[in-house]
Amino acid sequence: MSRGRTGSRARALVIGGGLAGTTAALALAGRGLHVTLVESRPRLGGLVFSFSRDSAVGRLEVDNGQHVHLRCCTAYRRLLSRLGGEQLAPVQRRLDVPVLDAGSGRLGRIRRTALPVPLHLAAGLGGYPHLSPGDRLRVARAALALRRLDPHDPVLDGCSFADWLRQHGQSARCIEALWDLVGVATLNARAEEVSLALAVMVFRTGLLSAPGAADIGAARVPLGELHDVRTRAALERAGVRVLLRARARGLRPGPAGGWQVAVSNGPDADRQLDADTVVLAVPPRTAHRLLPRGALPEPDRLLRIGTAPILNIHVIYDRPVLRRPFFAALGSPVQWVFDRTGPSGLGDLPGAGRSQYLALSQSAAQDEIDESVAALRKRYLPELERLLPAARGAEVRDFFVTRERSATFAPVPGVGRLRPGPGTGLPGLHLAGAWTATGWPATMEGAVRSGLAAAEEATGR
C-alpha cells in the first residue's frame, strides 16, 4: 500500500470523469491510495454518455453518438468486466460488416474466417464485390507491406497514410471502399489527413494481429448505464469519493510538498483539495491551462493538438426499414447506420408500435457539423430511402441531431510528436486522456489505456 508523508494512505486527486479519469481512479484506489475524483459535469463518462429525450413516440434514452469497440480493445473490455457490463456490450462472434453501394444497390461484406493471419481475410477480400479483382490483389499486397511497418517508428508519424497508399498502388476506389471505410470510423479522418503511424496501429492491430481482433462490439444498453451508473457504483465500491459539478480552477504545489487544487461547485467559492498525487484527465487545452510551469518542456505543444468532429443523425421510422444491426455505405454521404431500437428503449414504449430507431454516425464531419437540422434532414432522409427501399413508404416520426465538435483529437501527420506521456517534470503530477501518447487513436481503448498508464506512473509500477 502506498503511504503519504505522515504514514497514512497517500491521497490522489483525479481531475476529469471520462473513461481516462475513472479508469485512473479505479486503478489508484486498487493500489491503496485514497482517491477523490472531480468532474465538472453532473455525470460521469465524458464524451461517452446518454441522455433522456421526449419524442413523438415517448421518452427515449439516446446515446450522444454510436460507440463501438473491437475484440482487440483488451483494456476497455477489462474495464467493462469490472463494471459488470461485459455481457451488456458483447462482441460479435466473427467479424461481419455489411457494406452497401448506393450506386449499384449491391451489398458486400467484410468478413473473416478462423484461419491464421493473414489468411483469415483472404476469402472475404476475394469475394468483396466493391473492388475489382485487380484492386483486391493490390489491397492484399498493401496489407502485407503495412504489416511489416512499426507503428512506433517516429518517421511514420510525419508521413501521410494517403501518400503511402498511393505509393503502394492503391486506387481511389481502394481507398474509398476499404481503407477509408475502416479508417474514417476508427480514426475520424480520411487517409489524406491521417498519420501513417496511427493508420498502421489501427490496421495492424485490428486486422492483422489475430484472426478475431477486429470483431465488433457495441452496447445493448444506453452508454450512461455503463459509464455513469455502473461506473459510479464501481467507484463507490473501491472507496473513491466522487465530486460532480466540481470544476478545477487552479493547481499549485503545496508548501510542504504534494499539490493544492482549487475546486469550485457552481456559484460557491473555491475550496482547496490537497493531494500527494494529481492526475489531469482533461482535454489538452484544459491541461495546458492548469499545468504549472515546469510540468512539460514545451507546454504550448498541447495547443497544437487539433480536434475533429463527429455528427450523429437520429431517425425514428414508424416501421422497420433495416433488417440488420448495422451497415456501412459507399457512394453516399451516409457512412455507418446502426439500429438503436433496443438500447434506446423504443421497443418497450406503449405508443411505439413497430417503430425503428436508426442512428447515423458521420465521422470527419467538418463540413457538416454546424449545418442546420433542416438542411441535414433534407440531405439524409432521401439518402436513407436510396439505401433502404423499405424507408420509401415509411413515416418519419422523429428526426434530431447530436453534435460533438471536439469528439477526438485530429490524427494528422506529426501529431505523435505533440502527445505527451503520462509523466510530467513535476513529481506527483500526471496526465491521462486519449490524446496522450498511448500509441492508439482517440478511442475508448486509448482513453482507458491512458488512465492505466497514469496510475502506473503515479505508483511507480
C-alpha positions in Angstrom: 0.0 0.0 0.0 1.2 3.5 -0.8 1.8 5.8 2.1 1.8 9.6 2.5 4.4 11.5 4.3 2.6 11.1 7.6 2.2 7.3 7.2 -1.4 7.4 6.3 -2.8 6.4 2.9 -1.5 8.6 0.1 -4.1 10.9 -1.3 -4.7 11.1 -5.1 -6.9 13.6 -6.9 -8.2 12.8 -10.4 -9.5 15.7 -12.4 -11.9 14.6 -15.1 -14.6 11.9 -15.0 -14.3 10.5 -18.5 -13.1 7.0 -19.3 -9.5 8.0 -18.7 -10.2 9.6 -15.3 -12.5 6.9 -14.0 -10.0 4.2 -15.1 -7.2 6.0 -13.3 -9.3 6.5 -10.2 -10.2 2.8 -10.0 -6.6 1.8 -10.6 -5.2 4.2 -8.0 -7.8 3.0 -5.4 -6.9 -0.6 -6.2 -3.3 0.2 -5.3 -4.1 1.5 -1.9 -4.5 5.3 -2.4 -7.3 7.4 -1.0 -8.8 8.8 -4.2 -11.0 11.8 -4.9 -12.4 12.3 -8.4 -13.6 15.7 -9.6 -15.8 16.1 -12.6 -17.3 19.4 -13.9 -20.4 17.8 -15.4 -23.3 16.3 -13.4 -22.4 12.9 -14.7 -19.5 10.6 -15.5 -18.5 9.3 -18.9 -17.0 12.4 -20.6 -17.8 12.1 -24.3 -19.3 8.7 -23.9 -22.8 9.3 -22.5 -26.5 9.1 -23.0 -29.4 11.4 -22.2 -33.2 11.2 -22.0 -35.3 12.7 -24.8 -39.0 13.2 -25.1 -40.0 12.2 -28.7 -43.3 11.7 -30.6 -43.2 8.1 -29.5 -42.3 8.6 -25.9 -39.2 9.0 -23.7 -36.0 7.6 -25.2 -32.5 7.0 -23.9 -30.2 8.5 -26.5 -26.5 7.9 -26.8 -24.7 11.1 -27.9 -23.0 9.0 -30.6 -22.5 5.4 -31.7 -19.5 4.0 -29.9 -18.1 0.6 -30.8 -15.1 -1.4 -29.7 -13.2 -4.3 -31.1 -12.1 -7.6 -29.6 -8.5 -6.3 -29.6 -9.6 -3.5 -27.2 -8.4 -5.5 -24.3 -8.1 -2.7 -21.7 -11.6 -1.4 -22.4 -13.1 -4.9 -22.3 -11.4 -5.5 -18.9 -13.0 -2.2 -17.7 -16.4 -3.5 -18.9 -15.9 -6.7 -17.0 -15.0 -4.8 -13.8 -18.2 -2.7 -14.2 -20.2 -5.9 -14.7 -21.1 -4.8 -18.2 -19.2 -7.2 -20.5 -22.4 -9.0 -21.4 -24.1 -5.7 -22.0 -21.6 -4.8 -24.7 -20.9 -8.1 -26.4 -18.5 -8.7 -29.3 -19.8 -10.4 -32.5 -18.8 -14.0 -32.8 -16.9 -13.3 -36.1 -16.2 -10.1 -38.0 -19.0 -9.4 -40.5 -19.5 -5.8 -41.8 -22.3 -5.4 -44.4 -21.3 -2.7 -47.0 -23.9 -1.3 -49.3 -23.0 0.5 -52.5 -25.6 3.3 -53.0 -24.9 3.5 -56.8 -25.4 -0.2 -57.7 -27.5 -1.2 -54.7 -25.2 -4.2 -54.2 -24.4 -5.5 -50.8 -20.9 -6.8 -50.0 -19.4 -7.9 -46.7 -16.1 -7.6 -45.0 -15.7 -10.9 -43.2 -13.1 -13.1 -41.7 -12.6 -16.8 -41.1 -10.9 -18.7 -38.3 -7.7 -19.2 -40.4 -4.4 -17.8 -39.2 -3.5 -14.2 -40.0 -3.4 -13.0 -42.8 -5.4 -15.9 -44.4 -8.4 -15.1 -42.2 -9.3 -12.2 -44.5 -8.4 -13.9 -47.8 -11.9 -15.4 -48.5 -13.7 -12.2 -47.6 -11.4 -10.0 -49.7 -11.6 -12.4 -52.6 -15.4 -12.1 -52.6 -15.7 -8.4 -51.9 -17.8 -7.1 -54.8 -16.9 -3.4 -54.3 -13.4 -3.9 -55.7 -12.2 -5.3 -59.0 -10.1 -8.4 -59.0 -7.0 -6.2 -59.7 -7.8 -3.9 -56.8 -8.3 -6.9 -54.4 -4.8 -8.1 -55.3 -3.3 -4.7 -54.8 -5.1 -4.4 -51.4 -3.7 -7.7 -50.3 -0.1 -6.6 -51.3 -0.5 -3.3 -49.5 -1.8 -5.1 -46.3 1.2 -7.4 -46.3 3.5 -4.4 -46.7 1.7 -2.5 -44.0 2.1 -5.4 -41.6 5.8 -5.0 -41.8 5.7 -1.4 -40.6 6.4 -0.5 -37.0 3.7 2.0 -35.6 6.3 3.2 -33.1 8.7 4.3 -35.7 8.8 8.1 -35.3 9.4 8.5 -39.1 5.9 7.2 -39.8 4.3 9.8 -37.6 5.3 12.6 -40.1 4.0 10.7 -43.2 0.6 10.8 -44.7 -1.4 7.5 -44.9 -2.8 8.5 -48.3 0.7 9.1 -49.7 1.8 5.6 -48.5 -1.4 4.0 -50.0 -0.8 5.6 -53.4 2.9 4.6 -53.3 1.6 1.0 -52.9 -0.7 1.1 -55.8 -4.0 1.8 -54.1 -6.5 3.4 -56.4 -9.1 5.9 -55.4 -11.7 3.1 -55.3 -9.5 1.0 -53.0 -9.2 3.9 -50.6 -12.9 4.7 -50.6 -14.2 1.1 -50.5 -11.8 -0.3 -47.9 -9.1 1.9 -46.3 -11.3 4.9 -45.6 -14.3 2.8 -44.9 -12.5 1.5 -41.9 -10.1 4.4 -41.2 -12.7 7.2 -41.1 -14.7 5.2 -38.5 -11.7 4.4 -36.3 -9.5 7.5 -36.8 -12.2 10.2 -37.5 -10.3 11.4 -40.6 -9.7 10.4 -44.2 -6.4 9.0 -45.3 -5.2 12.3 -46.6 -5.3 13.7 -43.1 -4.0 10.7 -41.1 -0.6 10.0 -39.7 0.8 6.8 -41.2 1.9 5.7 -37.7 -1.7 5.8 -36.4 -3.0 4.1 -39.5 -0.5 1.3 -39.1 -1.6 0.9 -35.4 -5.3 0.6 -36.4 -4.9 -1.8 -39.4 -2.1 -3.9 -37.9 -3.8 -4.3 -34.5 -7.3 -4.6 -35.8 -7.0 -6.6 -39.0 -3.5 -8.1 -38.9 -2.7 -9.2 -35.3 -5.1 -12.0 -34.6 -8.0 -13.6 -36.5 -10.6 -12.2 -34.2 -9.0 -8.9 -33.3 -11.5 -6.8 -35.4 -14.7 -8.5 -34.3 -17.0 -5.6 -33.4 -18.7 -5.0 -30.1 -21.4 -2.5 -29.2 -23.5 -1.7 -26.1 -27.0 -3.2 -25.8 -27.9 -0.6 -23.2 -27.5 3.2 -23.0 -23.9 4.3 -22.6 -24.8 6.1 -19.5 -25.8 2.8 -17.9 -22.2 1.6 -18.3 -20.1 4.7 -18.0 -22.1 6.7 -15.5 -24.4 4.4 -13.4 -22.2 1.3 -13.2 -19.0 3.3 -13.1 -20.3 5.3 -10.1 -21.2 2.1 -8.3 -17.7 0.6 -9.1 -16.0 3.8 -7.8 -18.1 3.7 -4.6 -17.2 0.0 -4.0 -13.5 1.0 -4.5 -13.8 3.8 -1.9 -13.4 6.6 -4.4 -15.0 9.9 -3.4 -16.8 11.5 -6.5 -17.5 15.2 -6.7 -19.8 16.1 -9.6 -20.4 19.6 -10.8 -17.0 20.5 -9.4 -14.5 22.3 -11.6 -10.8 22.6 -11.0 -9.8 26.2 -11.2 -6.1 26.1 -10.3 -3.3 23.8 -9.4 -0.2 24.6 -7.4 2.5 22.9 -5.3 1.7 22.6 -1.6 4.0 24.4 0.9 5.0 21.0 2.4 5.0 19.0 -0.8 2.1 17.5 -2.7 -0.5 19.6 -4.5 -3.2 22.1 -3.8 -6.2 22.2 -6.1 -8.8 25.0 -6.1 -12.2 23.5 -6.9 -15.5 25.3 -7.3 -19.1 24.0 -7.2 -21.1 26.4 -9.3 -21.6 29.7 -7.6 -19.9 28.5 -4.4 -16.5 29.9 -3.5 -13.4 27.8 -4.4 -12.4 25.3 -1.8 -9.0 23.7 -1.6 -8.3 20.0 -2.0 -4.9 18.7 -1.0 -3.3 15.6 -2.7 0.0 13.8 -2.9 -0.7 12.8 -6.5 -2.8 14.5 -9.2 -3.9 13.1 -12.5 -5.2 15.5 -15.1 -7.6 13.6 -17.2 -8.9 16.5 -19.1 -8.7 17.8 -22.8 -5.3 19.2 -23.8 -6.4 22.9 -23.7 -7.7 22.4 -20.2 -4.5 20.6 -19.2 -2.5 23.5 -20.7 -4.4 26.0 -18.6 -3.9 24.0 -15.3 -0.4 22.8 -15.7 2.2 24.7 -13.6 5.4 26.0 -15.1 8.0 23.2 -15.5 5.4 20.4 -16.0 6.2 20.0 -19.7 9.3 21.2 -21.6 7.1 22.7 -24.3 3.6 23.1 -22.9 2.4 25.0 -25.9 2.6 21.8 -28.0 -0.7 20.9 -26.3 -2.4 23.8 -28.1 -1.3 22.4 -31.4 -3.3 19.2 -30.9 -6.3 19.8 -33.1 -9.7 18.3 -32.8 -12.1 16.6 -35.2 -15.9 16.5 -35.0 -18.5 13.7 -35.3 -22.1 14.3 -36.3 -24.8 11.9 -35.3 -28.2 11.8 -37.0 -31.1 10.1 -35.3 -34.2 9.0 -37.3 -37.3 7.1 -36.0 -39.5 5.4 -38.6 -43.0 4.1 -37.9 -42.0 0.7 -39.2 -38.8 -1.5 -39.6 -36.7 -0.4 -42.5 -33.4 -2.1 -41.6 -33.1 -5.9 -41.0 -29.5 -6.0 -39.7 -27.8 -4.4 -36.7 -25.7 -2.1 -38.8 -24.2 -1.4 -42.2 -21.7 0.9 -43.9 -22.4 2.7 -47.1 -20.4 3.6 -50.2 -21.2 6.3 -52.8 -23.3 8.2 -50.3 -22.9 10.9 -47.7 -24.2 8.3 -45.2 -21.3 6.5 -43.6 -22.5 4.0 -40.9 -26.0 3.2 -39.9 -27.0 1.4 -36.6 -30.3 0.1 -35.3 -30.7 1.6 -31.8 -34.3 0.5 -31.2 -33.3 -1.8 -28.4 -30.8 0.2 -26.4 -32.9 3.4 -26.6 -35.9 1.6 -25.0 -38.1 2.4 -28.0 -39.4 -1.2 -28.3 -40.8 -1.0 -24.8 -42.8 2.1 -25.3 -46.6 1.6 -25.4 -47.0 4.1 -28.3 -44.1 2.9 -30.4 -45.8 0.1 -32.2 -43.4 -1.3 -34.8 -41.2 1.8 -34.9 -37.5 1.5 -35.6 -34.7 3.9 -34.5 -31.7 4.4 -36.7 -28.6 6.3 -35.8 -26.2 7.5 -38.5 -22.6 8.0 -37.3 -20.8 10.6 -39.5 -17.1 10.9 -38.7 -14.7 13.6 -40.1 -17.8 15.8 -40.3 -16.0 19.2 -40.5 -18.2 20.3 -43.5 -21.5 19.5 -41.8 -21.1 19.9 -38.1 -22.7 23.3 -38.0 -25.4 22.7 -40.6 -29.0 23.2 -39.6 -31.2 20.3 -38.7 -33.4 21.2 -41.7 -30.5 21.0 -44.1 -29.4 17.7 -42.7 -32.9 16.3 -42.9 -33.2 17.4 -46.5 -29.9 15.6 -47.3 -30.1 12.4 -45.3 -33.7 11.3 -45.5 -33.5 10.9 -49.3 -30.2 9.1 -48.9 -31.7 6.6 -46.5 -34.5 6.0 -48.9 -32.0 5.4 -51.6 -30.1 2.9 -49.5 -33.1 1.3 -47.8 -36.1 0.7 -50.1 -38.4 0.0 -47.1 -37.8 3.6 -45.9 -39.5 5.0 -49.0 -43.0 4.4 -47.8 -42.3 4.8 -44.1 -43.3 7.8 -41.9 -40.6 9.7 -40.1 -41.8 10.0 -36.5 -38.8 11.9 -35.2 -35.5 13.4 -36.6 -32.9 15.0 -34.5 -29.1 15.6 -34.4 -26.4 15.4 -31.8 -23.0 17.0 -32.4 -19.6 16.5 -30.8 -17.5 19.3 -32.3 -14.3 18.1 -30.5 -15.1 14.4 -30.5 -11.5 13.3 -30.9 -8.0 14.7 -31.4 -7.1 15.2 -35.1 -4.8 12.3 -36.2 -2.9 14.4 -38.6 0.7 13.6 -39.6 3.0 14.9 -36.9 0.5 14.6 -34.1 2.6 11.9 -32.4 5.3 14.5 -31.6 2.7 16.6 -29.7 1.3 13.9 -27.5 2.9 13.8 -24.0 3.3 10.6 -22.0 1.7 10.1 -18.6 4.5 11.7 -16.6 5.5 15.3 -16.2 8.6 17.1 -15.0 6.9 17.7 -11.6 6.7 14.9 -9.0 3.2 13.7 -8.3 1.6 15.3 -11.4 0.4 13.0 -14.2 -1.6 13.2 -17.4 -4.3 11.0 -18.9 -6.6 11.2 -21.8 -7.0 9.5 -25.2 -4.9 12.4 -26.6 -1.8 11.4 -24.6 0.9 9.2 -26.0 -0.9 5.8 -25.9 0.0 4.9 -29.5 -3.7 4.5 -30.1 -6.0 6.9 -31.9 -8.8 8.7 -29.9 -10.8 5.6 -29.0 -12.4 4.3 -25.8 -9.5 1.8 -25.7 -6.9 4.7 -25.9 -8.7 6.5 -23.1 -8.7 3.5 -20.8 -5.1 2.7 -21.5 -4.1 6.3 -20.7 -5.8 6.1 -17.3 -3.9 2.9 -16.5 -0.6 4.4 -17.7 -1.1 7.4 -15.4 -1.9 5.2 -12.4 1.2 3.1 -13.1 3.3 6.2 -13.4 1.9 7.6 -10.2 2.6 4.5 -8.2 6.0 3.7 -9.7 4.8 0.5 -11.3 
